[in-house]
Amino acid sequence: MKSPSAALLDAGAVALSSLCLLHCLALPLLAAALPLFGVWAEAEWVHLVFVAIALPMTGFALWRAERRQPLPALAWLSAGMGLALLMAGALALPSHAWETPLTVTGSLLLAATHLWNAQHRHRRS
C-alpha cells in the first residue's frame, strides 16, 4: 500500500501532466477561436438563446423543488426578477446602454436563487 504522500505525489503528477496536455492541445484551439467568440459576444441572438435556455431550466428546477417542499415567495420572486432582467437585457430594453447592467444583475440574481435552492435542497435531504 502506498503512503499518503506517495499517493499525493502521484495525483499531483497526473494533474500536472493533464494541465500540460490541456495547455498544449486546447490553448491553440482556444486562441484560434477567439475571433469567433468576439463575434458571438456582440451577436444579439446569443442573449436570446441564453434566456431561452435559462427560462425552462429555472422553471423546471424550482418546480421540482416546490414539489418536495413549498418554496418561499422570495425564491419565486428573485427567480422571476432575474429572468425578467435577463430578458430585458437580451431585448436591450430600455436601451442598448442598459444591456450589460441588466444582464449581469439578472444573472447574479438567478444564480443566487439557484445556489439558495441547492443549499436548501441539501439541508432537506
C-alpha positions in Angstrom: 0.0 0.0 0.0 1.3 3.4 -0.9 1.8 6.1 1.7 -0.5 9.2 1.7 2.4 11.3 0.5 3.2 9.0 -2.4 -0.5 9.0 -3.4 -0.5 12.8 -3.2 2.7 12.9 -5.4 1.1 10.6 -7.9 -2.1 12.6 -8.0 -0.1 15.8 -8.4 2.0 14.4 -11.2 -1.2 13.3 -13.0 -2.8 16.7 -12.5 0.4 18.4 -13.8 0.5 16.1 -16.9 -3.1 16.8 -17.5 -2.6 20.6 -17.3 0.4 20.3 -19.7 -1.7 18.3 -22.2 -4.6 20.7 -21.9 -2.2 23.7 -22.4 -0.6 22.1 -25.4 -3.8 21.0 -27.1 -6.6 23.3 -26.0 -4.9 26.6 -25.8 -4.0 26.9 -29.5 -7.6 25.9 -30.4 -9.0 28.4 -28.0 -6.7 31.2 -29.3 -7.8 30.3 -32.9 -11.5 30.5 -31.8 -11.2 33.9 -30.0 -12.3 35.9 -33.1 -15.4 33.7 -33.3 -16.1 34.3 -29.6 -15.8 38.1 -30.2 -18.4 37.9 -32.9 -20.7 35.8 -30.7 -20.3 38.2 -27.8 -21.7 41.0 -30.0 -24.5 39.0 -31.6 -27.9 39.8 -30.2 -29.2 36.2 -30.8 -26.8 34.8 -28.3 -28.5 36.6 -25.5 -31.9 35.3 -26.6 -30.5 31.8 -26.7 -29.3 32.1 -23.1 -32.7 33.3 -22.0 -34.4 30.5 -23.9 -32.2 28.0 -22.0 -32.5 29.7 -18.6 -36.2 30.1 -18.6 -37.2 26.4 -18.8 -34.2 25.3 -16.8 -35.1 27.6 -13.9 -38.8 26.8 -14.1 -38.1 23.1 -14.0 -35.6 23.3 -11.1 -37.9 25.4 -9.0 -40.9 23.3 -9.9 -39.1 20.2 -8.7 -38.0 21.9 -5.5 -41.6 23.1 -5.0 -42.9 19.5 -5.3 -40.7 18.4 -2.5 -41.4 21.3 -0.2 -43.1 24.6 -0.9 -40.6 27.4 -1.7 -40.9 30.8 -0.1 -42.3 33.5 -2.2 -38.9 35.3 -2.2 -37.4 32.4 -4.1 -40.0 32.7 -6.9 -39.7 36.5 -6.8 -36.0 36.5 -7.2 -36.0 33.9 -10.0 -38.8 35.9 -11.8 -36.9 39.1 -11.4 -33.7 37.5 -12.6 -35.3 36.1 -15.7 -37.1 39.4 -16.4 -33.8 41.3 -16.2 -32.2 38.8 -18.4 -35.0 39.2 -21.0 -34.8 43.0 -20.7 -31.1 42.8 -21.3 -31.5 40.4 -24.2 -34.0 42.7 -25.9 -32.0 45.8 -25.0 -34.8 47.4 -23.0 -35.0 50.2 -22.3 -31.9 50.9 -24.4 -28.7 49.2 -25.6 -26.7 51.1 -22.8 -28.7 49.1 -20.2 -28.0 45.7 -21.8 -24.9 44.8 -19.7 -26.1 46.0 -16.3 -29.5 44.3 -16.7 -28.0 41.1 -17.9 -25.3 41.0 -15.1 -27.8 41.8 -12.4 -30.3 39.3 -13.7 -27.7 36.6 -14.0 -26.4 37.2 -10.5 -30.0 37.2 -9.1 -30.8 34.0 -10.9 -27.5 32.3 -9.8 -28.2 33.4 -6.2 -31.6 31.8 -6.4 -30.3 28.5 -7.7 -27.5 28.5 -5.1 -30.0 29.1 -2.4 -32.2 26.3 -3.8 -29.3 23.9 -3.9 -28.3 24.8 -0.3 -31.8 24.2 1.0 -32.2 21.0 -1.1 -29.1 19.6 0.6 -30.3 20.6 4.1 -33.7 18.8 3.5 -32.0 15.6 2.2 
